[in-house]
Amino acid sequence: MASNENENGADAARMKAAAEATDLAEEQGLLFDDDVSPLPSDTGYRGPTACNAAGITYRQLDYWARTGLVEPSVRGAAGSGSQRLYSFRDILILKVVKRLLDAGISLQQIRTATAHLRERGTDDLTRVTLMSDGASVYECTSNDEVIDLLQGGQGVFGIAIGGVWREIEGTLAELPSERTAEQAAPSPSDELAARRAARQTG
């Protein structure tokens, strides 16, 4: 009889802990929803805009690009005078890196986490919450995983990628961007060469 009471007491304690963990996750916005807009694929952002949106310094941006932590995927710097162009996804990862650094996570752990994020499809990204106990970074892809970590006391803090996505979207709406399609437009000299070639073959 006593063992039944103990089991009931343990079950009640577990349910209470799960409910508290769920409330905490909801408060922190760590649970999943699909309320994000599609990624603009033909837009690039210059370094200063990326810094502004991610909340980092230009020195950090430059260092992370040179060390391969977060490189611009739209256009890298090629020689003096050329401008790096970052995609929305790059800026998303920059902001996640900044948050992990602020939480005291080691650069080695951050490199591992960003490598995982880069391998994921864009749609998958919004369904990821990164949790950390200050030493390791855990990737959660369901509400249950988030709640389990919080319940176990492991997850000291979390970053919901969907939430970061919406934040960056709001910031970038106010900042300048460049359409990468313009980069592909033929230069006047290319146009002349194309006309000459057309005349010769015609």
C-alpha positions in Angstrom: 0.0 0.0 0.0 2.8 2.4 1.0 4.6 1.6 -2.3 1.5 2.6 -4.3 1.3 5.9 -2.4 5.0 6.5 -3.2 4.4 5.7 -6.9 1.4 8.1 -7.0 3.5 10.7 -5.2 6.4 10.3 -7.7 3.9 10.4 -10.7 2.4 13.6 -9.4 5.9 15.1 -8.9 6.8 14.1 -12.5 3.6 15.6 -13.9 4.2 18.8 -11.9 7.8 19.0 -13.1 6.6 18.4 -16.7 4.0 21.1 -16.4 6.5 23.6 -15.0 9.0 22.8 -17.8 6.2 23.3 -20.4 5.3 26.6 -18.9 8.9 27.7 -18.9 9.5 26.6 -22.5 6.3 28.5 -23.6 7.4 31.7 -21.7 10.8 31.6 -23.3 9.3 30.9 -26.7 11.2 27.7 -27.1 8.3 25.6 -28.4 7.7 25.1 -32.1 5.4 26.9 -34.5 5.5 27.4 -38.2 4.8 31.1 -38.1 7.7 32.3 -40.3 7.7 33.7 -43.8 9.6 32.1 -46.6 13.2 33.0 -47.2 14.0 35.7 -49.7 16.4 33.8 -52.0 17.7 36.5 -54.3 18.7 39.0 -51.6 22.1 39.7 -50.1 23.1 42.0 -47.3 26.4 43.9 -46.9 28.6 43.4 -43.8 27.4 46.5 -41.9 23.8 45.4 -42.4 24.6 41.9 -41.3 26.3 43.2 -38.1 23.3 45.5 -37.3 20.8 42.6 -37.7 22.9 40.1 -35.8 24.0 42.5 -33.0 27.7 42.0 -33.6 30.7 44.1 -34.3 32.3 44.3 -37.8 35.5 42.9 -36.2 33.6 39.8 -35.1 32.0 39.4 -38.5 35.4 39.7 -40.3 37.1 37.3 -37.9 34.3 34.7 -38.1 34.4 34.9 -42.0 38.2 34.5 -42.1 38.1 31.6 -39.7 35.3 29.9 -41.5 32.8 30.0 -38.6 30.2 31.9 -40.6 31.1 32.8 -44.2 29.0 34.9 -46.6 27.2 32.5 -48.9 26.0 35.1 -51.4 29.4 36.6 -52.2 32.7 36.3 -50.5 35.3 39.1 -50.4 37.6 38.7 -53.4 40.3 41.4 -53.3 40.2 44.9 -52.1 37.1 47.0 -52.7 34.8 43.9 -53.1 31.9 43.7 -50.6 30.9 40.5 -48.9 27.2 39.7 -49.2 25.4 37.7 -46.6 22.1 35.8 -47.0 19.2 35.9 -44.6 20.3 32.4 -43.4 23.9 33.5 -42.8 22.6 36.4 -40.6 20.3 34.0 -38.7 23.4 31.8 -37.9 25.4 34.9 -37.0 22.8 35.9 -34.4 22.6 32.4 -33.0 26.5 32.4 -32.7 26.3 35.7 -30.8 23.7 34.4 -28.4 25.7 31.2 -27.7 28.8 33.3 -27.1 26.9 35.6 -24.7 25.8 32.5 -22.8 29.5 31.5 -22.3 29.5 28.5 -24.8 33.0 27.5 -26.0 33.9 28.4 -29.6 34.5 24.7 -30.3 30.9 23.8 -29.3 29.6 26.8 -31.3 31.5 25.5 -34.4 29.8 22.1 -34.0 26.4 23.7 -33.6 26.7 26.0 -36.6 28.0 23.1 -38.8 24.8 21.2 -37.9 22.6 24.3 -38.6 24.3 24.8 -42.0 23.6 21.2 -43.0 19.9 21.5 -42.4 17.4 22.6 -45.0 15.9 26.1 -44.5 12.5 24.7 -43.6 14.1 22.4 -41.0 15.8 25.4 -39.3 12.7 26.9 -37.9 11.9 23.6 -36.2 15.1 23.6 -34.2 15.6 24.9 -30.6 19.1 24.9 -29.4 19.4 24.1 -25.7 22.6 24.4 -23.6 23.7 23.5 -20.1 26.7 25.8 -20.5 29.0 23.1 -21.6 27.2 21.2 -24.4 24.7 22.4 -27.0 21.7 20.2 -27.7 19.5 20.3 -30.8 15.8 19.8 -30.1 13.4 19.2 -32.9 10.2 18.5 -30.9 8.4 20.1 -27.9 9.0 16.9 -25.9 12.7 17.1 -26.3 12.7 20.7 -25.1 10.5 19.8 -22.1 12.7 16.7 -21.3 15.8 18.8 -21.1 14.2 21.5 -19.0 12.7 18.9 -16.7 16.0 17.2 -16.3 17.6 20.5 -15.3 20.1 20.1 -18.1 18.9 23.0 -20.3 20.0 26.2 -18.7 18.9 28.3 -21.6 17.5 27.8 -25.1 17.4 29.5 -28.5 14.3 29.0 -30.6 15.5 29.4 -34.2 12.0 30.4 -35.4 12.0 33.2 -32.8 15.4 34.5 -34.0 14.1 34.3 -37.6 11.2 36.6 -36.9 13.5 39.0 -35.0 15.9 39.3 -37.9 13.1 39.6 -40.4 11.8 42.6 -38.5 15.3 44.2 -38.4 16.2 43.5 -42.0 12.9 45.1 -43.2 14.3 48.4 -42.1 17.8 47.9 -43.5 19.3 48.1 -47.1 19.7 44.9 -49.2 20.9 44.1 -52.6 19.2 41.9 -55.2 21.7 39.3 -56.2 20.0 39.0 -59.6 21.7 42.4 -60.4 25.0 40.8 -59.9 24.2 38.4 -62.8 23.2 41.3 -65.2 25.7 41.4 -68.1 28.2 44.3 -68.0 28.3 46.7 -71.1 31.5 45.0 -72.4 29.8 41.6 -72.2 26.8 42.9 -74.1 29.1 44.3 -76.9 30.9 41.0 -77.1 27.6 39.2 -77.4 26.5 41.5 -80.3 29.7 41.1 -82.1 29.4 37.3 -81.8 25.8 37.4 -83.1 26.9 39.5 -86.1 29.7 37.1 -87.0 27.5 34.0 -86.8 24.6 35.8 -88.5 
